[in-house]
Amino acid sequence: MSHDVATPFAPVTLADGRHARDAWPLDPDIVHLNHGSFGAVPSEVVRAQEELRALADLSPVSWFPRVAERVAQAREEVAPFVGASADDLVFVPNASAAATVVYNALRLRPGDEVVVTDHGYGAVSMGARRLARRFGADLRTVRIPLSATDDEVVDCFREQLTDRARLVVVDQITSPTARLLPTERIAHVARERGARVLVDGAHGPGLVPDAARGTGGDWWFGNLHKWPCAPRGSAVLVTSASDRDDLWPLIDSWAADDPYPTRFDTQGTLDATSYIAAPRAIEFVEREYGWSRAREAMRAAADEGARAIAAAMQPYVSDEALHASPSPVPSMRLVRLPDGLGRAREDADELRMRLLDLTGIEAAFTSFAGVGYLRLSVHLYTEARDFEAFIDHAIPQIVRLAGERRPAH
Ligand SMILES: Cc1ncc(COP(=O)(O)O)c(C=O)c1O
């Protein structure tokens, strides 16, 4: 039985006439509904990075001494895309690295508080806990209900932040719950309490226009290998803080005596081709479709897919299947899983691999407040048939697995 997704969206056609799907080297035998976790790199961008690597292999001595110049050039090209100045922006391998760079620069006192939220990305929150532990400080977790409006989110910070807060780590777009947070207003509350603010914008670039601008953070970082579709291992950290010369790249190298940002351009004999090729990905989407149109296309596809999948899931879940986010992002939606599935992050991660093995469908599952969700992701290459495949093949397996989890009466 095949389910029709009553879809207003036909496959996205690029400027060169191809269906978007044909511009990505994704396995046609796999259904790709999890762009949000690891991104997906268009073939043209894969080739651009391969060509750079070939240059390095042809003549290492021509390549490596000029890498810093090329990285600086890539900073100039990428900065306008995130609404930043190239002088405020550095490349780092990934969002996790950016958080580590900032954590490494901070000095706290016993009794100070490092603050995260219960919507935060686990690994970034673990880094925050380690930072607190190093100085005998405490970790506080601000709790935000799943369906809180932006005003209510700000109230959560007003009520739960103390004057001991020194650092607040807050997501621009949350990972388990796929929502925008009002970071500028949160930063205002944090500053009133004497805390500095690190904005985790891992999902920002590509989804939020000028993502680094107006976030209210002392530091902001974002991944280029997620929504902008750059090669993996490309992220940016942006700051104009007066003490930014306290930030050091994770690898001590020959530019250590330079100030921020150029000290980050040299990282020993690192393969920096992911940074240097990143602007090609941004240009690819702009040239072939346009970024603002892309966000609209993603929004339409995500709404349609989530509606259809939630309708098919509804008979098996105990509450509303489609989560109506108070502050949705263009490309991701939550659909509730049957009771018993994805109660904790580890279960959700396990379901991701089980489902891939059973059905050849890539999807992300998350867990929030003991409830499991499908975190549906779409990008330009997503087509209605991907949602149909999920409904026809993934949902029956999900229902079966949920049945196995439920205790027999
Ligand atoms: C909100 C958030 N922060 C940080 C990260 C870490 O990104 P990376 O694995 O590229 O370091 C992710 C990854 O999904 C994320 O969603």
Ligand as a Chemical Component Dictionary entry (heavy atoms), coordinates in Angstrom:
data_LIG
# 
_chem_comp.id                   LIG 
_chem_comp.type                 NON-POLYMER 
_chem_comp.pdbx_formal_charge   0 
_chem_comp.three_letter_code    LIG 
# 
loop_
_chem_comp_atom.comp_id 
_chem_comp_atom.atom_id 
_chem_comp_atom.alt_atom_id 
_chem_comp_atom.type_symbol 
_chem_comp_atom.charge 
_chem_comp_atom.model_Cartn_x 
_chem_comp_atom.model_Cartn_y 
_chem_comp_atom.model_Cartn_z 
_chem_comp_atom.pdbx_ordinal 
LIG C1 C1 C 0 22.922 22.571 18.683 1  
LIG C2 C2 C 0 24.161 21.811 18.313 2  
LIG N1 N1 N 0 25.334 22.173 18.842 3  
LIG C3 C3 C 0 26.472 21.540 18.537 4  
LIG C4 C4 C 0 26.482 20.474 17.663 5  
LIG C5 C5 C 0 27.775 19.766 17.387 6  
LIG O1 O1 O 0 28.126 19.859 16.044 7  
LIG P1 P1 P 0 29.450 19.133 15.556 8  
LIG O2 O2 O 0 29.213 17.665 15.718 9  
LIG O3 O3 O 0 29.592 19.536 14.135 10 
LIG O4 O4 O 0 30.557 19.604 16.415 11 
LIG C6 C6 C 0 25.284 20.045 17.092 12 
LIG C7 C7 C 0 25.262 18.901 16.170 13 
LIG O5 O5 O 0 24.259 18.411 15.747 14 
LIG C8 C8 C 0 24.090 20.732 17.427 15 
LIG O6 O6 O 0 22.903 20.352 16.925 16 
# 
loop_
_chem_comp_bond.comp_id 
_chem_comp_bond.atom_id_1 
_chem_comp_bond.atom_id_2 
_chem_comp_bond.value_order 
_chem_comp_bond.pdbx_ordinal 
LIG C1 C2 SING 1  
LIG C2 N1 SING 2  
LIG C2 C8 DOUB 3  
LIG N1 C3 DOUB 4  
LIG C3 C4 SING 5  
LIG C4 C5 SING 6  
LIG C4 C6 DOUB 7  
LIG C5 O1 SING 8  
LIG O1 P1 SING 9  
LIG P1 O2 DOUB 10 
LIG P1 O3 SING 11 
LIG P1 O4 SING 12 
LIG C6 C7 SING 13 
LIG C6 C8 SING 14 
LIG C7 O5 DOUB 15 
LIG C8 O6 SING 16 
# 
